[in-house]
Amino acid sequence: MSLYPLPNLILLSDYQGNWEIYCDAIYQEFLKKVVYKITFLGLPVKCKYLQPINNMHRSFWHIITENKYNSLKDEDRVPDFRRCERIGWISHIINNANDDNIKCWQNERYGNKNVVLWLESESYMIVLSKRKDYYLLTTAYINDEITRRKNLNEIRYCIDPRIAGNAFDII
């Protein structure tokens, strides 16, 4: 398998602009390609389901939405169609994590030990939080210029777990 070409974007216009049908379609793609289907560095990648939103995985809702109103509640997030369109990229990028086009590093945020997978050419990031015997799919999004500059700075001094193995004990 090769990173390129990336999976096609899944567009709202392909569903005649009907949000309910579109959301169900991208959720089905998420279930088919992501939930219980992927591993990273030999460990399963899991998705948060507890306290589902609209009967969907909480991880899914977090991935396809953005926090426009500075609310701490996931239920207050609003759809971001650029995130929605790229739902098929998540498993593809994780499955091709060793591709030279994907930058990868470990960081720590809010007490979580994370792995960031960044496809810089597409400004697309995936964050996996390390747990004892699995990774939790935390989020995926399109980064802005400010985040790009932060990434370029952070990656200089962080460990790439693909090279170092599971190096969280040295963070």
C-alpha positions as CSV (number, residue, x, y, z in Angstrom):
1,M,0.0,0.0,0.0
2,S,1.2,3.5,-0.8
3,L,0.3,6.8,0.8
4,Y,-0.5,8.4,-2.6
5,P,-3.0,8.7,-4.0
6,L,-5.0,9.7,-0.9
7,P,-8.6,8.4,-0.7
8,N,-11.1,10.6,-2.5
9,L,-12.7,13.3,-0.5
10,I,-16.3,12.6,0.5
11,L,-18.3,15.7,-0.4
12,L,-21.5,17.0,1.0
13,S,-22.5,17.9,-2.6
14,D,-22.4,14.1,-3.4
15,Y,-25.4,13.9,-1.1
16,Q,-27.3,16.8,-2.6
17,G,-26.4,18.9,0.4
18,N,-28.4,16.8,2.8
19,W,-26.5,16.9,6.1
20,E,-28.3,14.0,7.7
21,I,-27.6,11.6,4.8
22,Y,-24.1,12.9,4.5
23,C,-23.3,12.6,8.2
24,D,-24.6,9.0,8.1
25,A,-22.5,8.2,5.1
26,I,-19.2,9.5,6.6
27,Y,-20.1,7.8,9.9
28,Q,-20.5,4.5,8.0
29,E,-17.1,5.1,6.4
30,F,-15.6,5.8,9.9
31,L,-17.1,2.5,11.2
32,K,-16.0,0.5,8.2
33,K,-12.4,1.9,8.0
34,V,-11.4,3.1,11.5
35,V,-13.3,1.4,14.3
36,Y,-11.6,-1.8,15.3
37,K,-9.7,-1.8,12.0
38,I,-6.3,-0.1,12.5
39,T,-3.1,-0.5,14.4
40,F,-0.2,1.8,15.1
41,L,3.2,0.5,16.1
42,G,1.7,-2.9,16.8
43,L,-1.1,-1.7,19.1
44,P,-4.8,-1.3,18.2
45,V,-6.2,2.2,17.7
46,K,-9.5,2.6,19.5
47,C,-12.2,5.2,19.4
48,K,-14.1,6.7,22.3
49,Y,-17.7,5.7,22.3
50,L,-18.8,6.3,25.8
51,Q,-21.3,9.1,26.1
52,P,-22.1,8.9,22.4
53,I,-23.3,12.0,20.6
54,N,-26.4,11.4,18.3
55,N,-25.8,7.7,18.7
56,M,-22.3,8.0,17.2
57,H,-18.8,7.5,18.6
58,R,-17.7,10.6,20.5
59,S,-14.3,10.3,18.7
60,F,-16.2,10.6,15.3
61,W,-18.1,13.7,16.4
62,H,-14.9,15.3,17.7
63,I,-13.1,14.6,14.5
64,I,-15.7,16.0,12.1
65,T,-16.4,19.2,14.2
66,E,-14.7,22.2,15.5
67,N,-15.0,24.3,18.6
68,K,-16.2,27.6,17.3
69,Y,-17.6,28.9,20.6
70,N,-14.9,28.0,23.1
71,S,-17.2,25.5,24.8
72,L,-15.7,22.6,26.7
73,K,-18.7,20.4,25.7
74,D,-18.4,18.2,22.6
75,E,-22.1,18.7,22.0
76,D,-21.5,22.4,21.3
77,R,-19.1,21.7,18.5
78,V,-20.1,22.5,14.9
79,P,-19.4,20.5,11.7
80,D,-16.3,21.4,9.8
81,F,-16.8,20.1,6.2
82,R,-13.1,20.0,5.4
83,R,-12.7,17.6,8.4
84,C,-15.8,15.6,7.2
85,E,-14.5,15.3,3.7
86,R,-11.3,13.7,4.9
87,I,-12.7,11.0,7.1
88,G,-11.3,8.4,4.8
89,W,-7.8,9.7,5.2
90,I,-7.5,8.6,8.8
91,S,-7.0,4.9,8.4
92,H,-5.1,5.4,5.2
93,I,-2.5,7.7,6.9
94,I,-2.2,5.5,10.0
95,N,-1.8,2.4,7.8
96,N,0.9,4.2,5.9
97,A,2.6,5.9,8.9
98,N,6.0,4.8,7.7
99,D,5.8,6.8,4.5
100,D,8.5,9.5,4.3
101,N,5.8,12.1,3.6
102,I,4.3,11.7,7.1
103,K,6.1,13.4,9.9
104,C,5.6,11.8,13.2
105,W,6.5,12.8,16.8
106,Q,5.5,12.4,20.4
107,N,4.4,15.1,22.7
108,E,2.5,15.6,25.9
109,R,-0.7,17.7,26.2
110,Y,-3.0,18.0,29.2
111,G,-1.5,15.0,30.8
112,N,-1.8,12.8,27.7
113,K,1.2,11.2,25.9
114,N,0.4,11.7,22.2
115,V,1.7,10.7,18.9
116,V,1.1,13.2,16.1
117,L,1.0,12.1,12.5
118,W,1.3,15.1,10.1
119,L,0.9,15.1,6.4
120,E,2.4,18.5,6.0
121,S,1.7,18.7,2.2
122,E,-2.1,18.5,3.0
123,S,-1.9,20.3,6.3
124,Y,-3.6,17.3,7.9
125,M,-2.9,16.0,11.4
126,I,-4.0,13.0,13.4
127,V,-3.4,12.8,17.1
128,L,-3.3,9.4,18.9
129,S,-3.1,9.4,22.7
130,K,-1.1,6.5,24.2
131,R,-2.8,4.2,26.6
132,K,-1.4,1.2,28.4
133,D,-2.0,-1.3,25.6
134,Y,-3.6,0.7,22.8
135,Y,-3.8,4.2,21.2
136,L,-6.9,6.3,21.4
137,L,-7.8,8.2,18.3
138,T,-8.1,11.7,19.8
139,T,-8.6,13.9,16.8
140,A,-7.8,14.7,13.2
141,Y,-7.9,18.1,11.6
142,I,-6.5,20.5,9.1
143,N,-3.9,22.7,10.7
144,D,-3.5,26.4,10.1
145,E,-0.3,28.4,9.6
146,I,0.2,29.0,13.3
147,T,0.0,25.3,14.0
148,R,2.3,24.6,11.1
149,R,5.0,26.8,12.6
150,K,4.5,25.2,16.0
151,N,4.8,21.8,14.4
152,L,8.0,22.6,12.6
153,N,9.5,23.9,15.9
154,E,8.2,21.0,18.0
155,I,9.3,18.3,15.6
156,R,12.9,19.4,15.9
157,Y,13.2,18.3,19.5
158,C,10.7,15.5,19.8
159,I,11.1,11.8,19.4
160,D,9.8,9.9,16.3
161,P,8.3,6.7,17.8
162,R,8.5,5.0,14.4
163,I,12.3,5.2,14.8
164,A,12.7,5.0,18.5
165,G,10.1,2.3,19.1
166,N,7.7,2.9,21.9
167,A,9.7,5.6,23.6
168,F,7.1,7.1,25.9
169,D,9.1,6.2,29.0
170,I,11.7,8.8,28.0
171,I,9.4,11.7,27.5
